[in-house]
Amino acid sequence: MRIILPALFLAMIQAQTPPAPPAAPDPVTTLVERLDLEKYKATSKGLTQFGDRRQGTDRNRAAVDWIEAQLKSYGCPTDRIKYVYDPPPAGGGRGRPNTGLAVGGGRPRGDKIPTGVNTDPMKQPDEKLRALNMQPTTPGPREMVYCTKVGTTHPEEMYIVGGHMDGHGWGEAANDDGSGTALVMELARVFNAPDVKTERTIRFALWNNEETGSQGARAYIAQRQDLQGKENPPGSGKYPEPKWLGMIQHDIMLFDHGMPLPDGTMRKEQRAEADVNIEFQSNSKMAAESMKLAWVFEAANEKYATDYPAAVGPHMTNTDSGPFIDIIPAISLRENERGVQIGNGWDPQWHQPTDVYATYNDKDFRLGLNAAQTTLGAVAGLTGATLNK
Ligand SMILES: [Zn+2]
């Protein structure tokens, strides 16, 4: 009896419980599965045909045109921001006060190797690439391109998903920031497929002039901040500048080979513990809201990224999300933390002639793809993405 009675009782309960219907597939999973390593690599490779894409050159302008043509081909309507960049005279560097801390406020540890921007053409051994990068930058008019997926029920609110398309250093700016630019373009492709709807608007922004101090992002804020949430023309249901709900920047996504070794060299392969670094800036007006947004992305990484985890840190700095930190929730995604890790030399290709497509292998590109999966999953959730049957 001791055995039979509970067994009978269990059988009765089971008989009363109908089997659960199969769960509807998560549409976000379907969207994330539309990202693809080979497509991500192909878009990255396409960007490297324009050399280092330095701002104020013909190769930079040609890259803006090429990016715009791709975005249009994905069905994402484009627009441009126009501004003028007149750099201050060189040599007036004030330098930072020596606090012992890295840019962004973090405390560096471990072995460090020097970093900097290469300005010597002869350090580029590939003669064809050297010739492609030869035209110098000149002051004057600049343009950057963005495209927009309009929300169905809340077209008046949007998230901005960004990366910077300019680079420097006499390479191909393949990682900094071809990798982030390609990520944003791939997300534009997936979100603008004909069967995808989002409740809220998403803007895909390819900033120019990041390397000179984010003048493209600053021009965007100066020209468009006051237009937010205004219906124009009145009664049209159109919002040329939806209210900004958050800004998510992607800047240098591929290379996490760990800290420099004591002899000043680097590991040859992506480290097994590689991660996507999601940063916000604790020293900003929107710190609490930005931190909350960062953890939404961490959760999306847990759910949707196939290979590499994410880590959240409070020292976001030196990228196009910076100009937004006191206005809206703003975060960045990177291969490493910008201040204490990249600043300590964790990426020896950074702004160097070696930042070319051929430097990276599939394990490197896969880290960028995992960042794309992270942002796609998070933004799909935040904007209420669904699939038409
Ligand atoms: Zn960058």
Residues whose N, C-alpha, C, O or C-beta is under 5 A from the ligand:
A	BS01	ZN	D176 D177 D251
